[in-house]
Amino acid sequence: MNESPQRKTIARSLGEFFGHIVHGVKADPAETPATREVNRTVHEEDQGDVILRRTVIDEVELKDTSRQEPPSHADE
């Protein structure tokens, strides 16, 4: 078995690229979740009878701007 990961072909990369575009076009914005996980990092340490695990989750949350009031200009 080859120890180094195989590189993606141009055809594979183009297929993934256009697949993401098609997915975005077909998606209904009303059904899109307001919070999206963008990264997850897990650090695990085995200390005999205990396993210490730290999970860090990075998320992006879109605020509903249609219900927000315009900023007040009280400091003017």
GUTI-336560 format. One record per residue: residue in three letters; x, y, z of N, C-alpha, C, O in turn; chain. Coordinates in steps of 0.001 Angstrom, whole numbers. Layout:
% residues N
[pt 'ala', [X, Y, Z], [X, Y, Z], [X, Y, Z], [X, Y, Z], 'A']
...
% end
This chain:
% residues 76
[pt 'met', [850, -1175, 0], [0, 0, 0], [891, 1233, 0], [1911, 1267, 688], 'A']
[pt 'asn', [515, 2227, -757], [1279, 3459, -851], [1166, 4246, 441], [58, 4488, 918], 'A']
[pt 'glu', [2296, 4653, 1020], [2287, 5338, 2305], [1914, 6806, 2183], [1343, 7365, 3118], 'A']
[pt 'ser', [2220, 7451, 1057], [1866, 8860, 898], [453, 8949, 319], [64, 8128, -511], 'A']
[pt 'pro', [-309, 9948, 761], [-1668, 10075, 227], [-1623, 10436, -1259], [-782, 11220, -1698], 'A']
[pt 'gln', [-2545, 9849, -2017], [-2581, 10125, -3452], [-3134, 11521, -3694], [-4058, 11970, -3015], 'A']
[pt 'arg', [-2558, 12185, -4660], [-3029, 13525, -5023], [-4307, 13412, -5836], [-4482, 12463, -6600], 'A']
[pt 'lys', [-5193, 14372, -5672], [-6429, 14385, -6447], [-6130, 14771, -7888], [-5256, 15592, -8166], 'A']
[pt 'thr', [-6876, 14159, -8791], [-6719, 14510, -10198], [-7464, 15820, -10459], [-8289, 16254, -9655], 'A']
[pt 'ile', [-7161, 16427, -11575], [-7843, 17665, -11975], [-9338, 17396, -12125], [-10165, 18205, -11706], 'A']
[pt 'ala', [-9679, 16257, -12725], [-11089, 15924, -12921], [-11807, 15800, -11581], [-12937, 16265, -11438], 'A']
[pt 'arg', [-11161, 15178, -10604], [-11769, 15028, -9276], [-11979, 16393, -8622], [-13044, 16660, -8065], 'A']
[pt 'ser', [-10966, 17254, -8690], [-11066, 18585, -8101], [-12164, 19408, -8766], [-12924, 20098, -8087], 'A']
[pt 'leu', [-12248, 19336, -10091], [-13302, 20071, -10801], [-14685, 19535, -10444], [-15634, 20303, -10292], 'A']
[pt 'gly', [-14793, 18223, -10314], [-16075, 17633, -9929], [-16517, 18092, -8548], [-17689, 18408, -8346], 'A']
[pt 'glu', [-15589, 18132, -7595], [-15913, 18610, -6250], [-16308, 20083, -6288], [-17270, 20489, -5636], 'A']
[pt 'phe', [-15563, 20881, -7054], [-15839, 22316, -7168], [-17256, 22558, -7687], [-18031, 23296, -7079], 'A']
[pt 'phe', [-17588, 21927, -8819], [-18917, 22127, -9391], [-20004, 21488, -8534], [-21143, 21955, -8531], 'A']
[pt 'gly', [-19669, 20437, -7817], [-20632, 19841, -6893], [-21010, 20806, -5785], [-22177, 20879, -5401], 'A']
[pt 'his', [-20032, 21555, -5259], [-20324, 22564, -4233], [-21188, 23682, -4800], [-22090, 24177, -4125], 'A']
[pt 'ile', [-20916, 24079, -6031], [-21719, 25134, -6660], [-23155, 24655, -6844], [-24095, 25382, -6521], 'A']
[pt 'val', [-23334, 23447, -7359], [-24686, 22907, -7569], [-25414, 22786, -6233], [-26600, 23104, -6145], 'A']
[pt 'his', [-24721, 22333, -5201], [-25337, 22226, -3873], [-25804, 23597, -3386], [-26890, 23711, -2818], 'A']
[pt 'gly', [-25001, 24630, -3599], [-25377, 25978, -3188], [-26566, 26518, -3961], [-27415, 27207, -3395], 'A']
[pt 'val', [-26635, 26212, -5247], [-27747, 26682, -6074], [-29045, 25982, -5677], [-30105, 26608, -5654], 'A']
[pt 'lys', [-28969, 24688, -5364], [-30167, 23926, -5019], [-30645, 24178, -3591], [-31810, 23927, -3282], 'A']
[pt 'ala', [-29773, 24666, -2722], [-30125, 24847, -1311], [-31142, 25958, -1142], [-31069, 26988, -1813], 'A']
[pt 'asp', [-32087, 25746, -245], [-33094, 26748, 83], [-32560, 27592, 1242], [-32334, 27059, 2329], 'A']
[pt 'pro', [-32353, 28898, 1034], [-31787, 29724, 2102], [-32656, 29748, 3356], [-32140, 29951, 4455], 'A']
[pt 'ala', [-33948, 29546, 3213], [-34831, 29558, 4380], [-34579, 28350, 5269], [-34831, 28409, 6472], 'A']
[pt 'glu', [-34091, 27268, 4704], [-33839, 26049, 5464], [-32388, 25927, 5920], [-32041, 24979, 6624], 'A']
[pt 'thr', [-31547, 26866, 5530], [-30140, 26808, 5908], [-30013, 27119, 7393], [-30566, 28114, 7862], 'A']
[pt 'pro', [-29299, 26293, 8135], [-29152, 26559, 9570], [-28375, 27848, 9811], [-27477, 28193, 9043], 'A']
[pt 'ala', [-28728, 28557, 10884], [-28073, 29810, 11198], [-26675, 29588, 11754], [-25836, 30487, 11696], 'A']
[pt 'thr', [-26413, 28395, 12294], [-25101, 28084, 12856], [-24477, 26959, 12049], [-25120, 25953, 11751], 'A']
[pt 'arg', [-23215, 27151, 11704], [-22509, 26139, 10917], [-21144, 25864, 11536], [-20381, 26786, 11822], 'A']
[pt 'glu', [-20851, 24596, 11735], [-19555, 24199, 12275], [-18524, 24278, 11149], [-18718, 23706, 10077], 'A']
[pt 'val', [-17429, 24991, 11406], [-16413, 25148, 10378], [-15121, 24399, 10706], [-14321, 24133, 9809], 'A']
[pt 'asn', [-14911, 24061, 11960], [-13691, 23352, 12330], [-13903, 22636, 13654], [-14614, 23130, 14529], 'A']
[pt 'arg', [-13287, 21474, 13796], [-13340, 20719, 15049], [-11949, 20142, 15288], [-11388, 19458, 14431], 'A']
[pt 'thr', [-11404, 20431, 16468], [-10079, 19947, 16836], [-10202, 19139, 18115], [-10786, 19603, 19094], 'A']
[pt 'val', [-9653, 17932, 18109], [-9708, 17068, 19287], [-8281, 16766, 19729], [-7459, 16293, 18944], 'A']
[pt 'his', [-8002, 17049, 21001], [-6712, 16701, 21605], [-6992, 15629, 22652], [-7839, 15807, 23527], 'A']
[pt 'glu', [-6276, 14523, 22553], [-6521, 13408, 23458], [-5201, 12986, 24103], [-4170, 12877, 23439], 'A']
[pt 'glu', [-5261, 12753, 25411], [-4070, 12345, 26150], [-4429, 11166, 27055], [-5347, 11252, 27870], 'A']
[pt 'asp', [-3702, 10078, 26901], [-3945, 8875, 27694], [-3017, 8903, 28903], [-1794, 8908, 28761], 'A']
[pt 'gln', [-3614, 8922, 30099], [-2834, 8942, 31338], [-3204, 7737, 32198], [-3835, 7879, 33246], 'A']
[pt 'gly', [-2813, 6573, 31752], [-3100, 5348, 32495], [-4573, 4985, 32450], [-5095, 4612, 31399], 'A']
[pt 'asp', [-5252, 5097, 33607], [-6671, 4756, 33696], [-7586, 5882, 33229], [-8805, 5716, 33187], 'A']
[pt 'val', [-7006, 7020, 32882], [-7804, 8195, 32527], [-7412, 8676, 31130], [-6231, 8733, 30787], 'A']
[pt 'ile', [-8407, 9014, 30345], [-8167, 9644, 29049], [-8684, 11072, 29145], [-9863, 11298, 29417], 'A']
[pt 'leu', [-7793, 12034, 28919], [-8190, 13443, 28890], [-8436, 13833, 27448], [-7587, 13609, 26585], 'A']
[pt 'arg', [-9590, 14414, 27186], [-9951, 14791, 25822], [-10485, 16214, 25835], [-11378, 16552, 26612], 'A']
[pt 'arg', [-9924, 17039, 24965], [-10403, 18413, 24809], [-10865, 18573, 23370], [-10110, 18310, 22433], 'A']
[pt 'thr', [-12102, 19002, 23199], [-12662, 19217, 21869], [-12963, 20694, 21711], [-13684, 21280, 22518], 'A']
[pt 'val', [-12409, 21291, 20671], [-12648, 22699, 20369], [-13453, 22745, 19077], [-13042, 22185, 18060], 'A']
[pt 'ile', [-14602, 23417, 19122], [-15480, 23520, 17958], [-15587, 24982, 17561], [-15989, 25817, 18372], 'A']
[pt 'asp', [-15231, 25300, 16323], [-15369, 26646, 15787], [-16642, 26682, 14955], [-16836, 25856, 14063], 'A']
[pt 'glu', [-17506, 27645, 15252], [-18768, 27775, 14533], [-18929, 29185, 13992], [-18351, 30141, 14509], 'A']
[pt 'val', [-19723, 29289, 12943], [-20115, 30573, 12388], [-21619, 30670, 12561], [-22353, 29765, 12164], 'A']
[pt 'glu', [-22081, 31768, 13155], [-23508, 31972, 13356], [-23927, 33243, 12637], [-23345, 34307, 12847], 'A']
[pt 'leu', [-24938, 33126, 11789], [-25463, 34273, 11070], [-26626, 34850, 11857], [-27568, 34137, 12204], 'A']
[pt 'lys', [-26556, 36144, 12137], [-27637, 36810, 12864], [-28763, 37138, 11895], [-28530, 37383, 10711], 'A']
[pt 'asp', [-29981, 37139, 12412], [-31145, 37500, 11609], [-31230, 39018, 11583], [-31741, 39629, 12522], 'A']
[pt 'thr', [-30729, 39633, 10508], [-30682, 41097, 10436], [-32039, 41706, 10110], [-32203, 42919, 10243], 'A']
[pt 'ser', [-33001, 40921, 9695], [-34313, 41478, 9353], [-35072, 41931, 10591], [-35985, 42749, 10480], 'A']
[pt 'arg', [-34717, 41421, 11771], [-35415, 41791, 12997], [-34624, 42779, 13855], [-35108, 43198, 14906], 'A']
[pt 'gln', [-33431, 43154, 13434], [-32626, 44069, 14231], [-33036, 45507, 13974], [-33417, 45876, 12863], 'A']
[pt 'glu', [-32949, 46312, 15028], [-33237, 47727, 14900], [-31990, 48431, 14382], [-30871, 47989, 14645], 'A']
[pt 'pro', [-32177, 49528, 13645], [-30995, 50260, 13178], [-30243, 50845, 14369], [-30857, 51133, 15396], 'A']
[pt 'pro', [-28928, 51026, 14255], [-28160, 51562, 15387], [-28612, 52963, 15732], [-28903, 53770, 14849], 'A']
[pt 'ser', [-28671, 53248, 17034], [-29076, 54580, 17471], [-27878, 55505, 17400], [-26734, 55069, 17528], 'A']
[pt 'his', [-28147, 56773, 17196], [-27093, 57773, 17100], [-27135, 58673, 18320], [-27154, 59898, 18195], 'A']
[pt 'ala', [-27152, 58066, 19504], [-27259, 58807, 20752], [-25994, 59587, 21072], [-26052, 60580, 21797], 'A']
[pt 'asp', [-24860, 59162, 20549], [-23606, 59840, 20877], [-23328, 61041, 20008], [-22281, 61668, 20174], 'A']
[pt 'glu', [-24206, 61398, 19088], [-23984, 62549, 18195], [-24428, 63816, 18818], [-24315, 64878, 18207], 'A']
% end
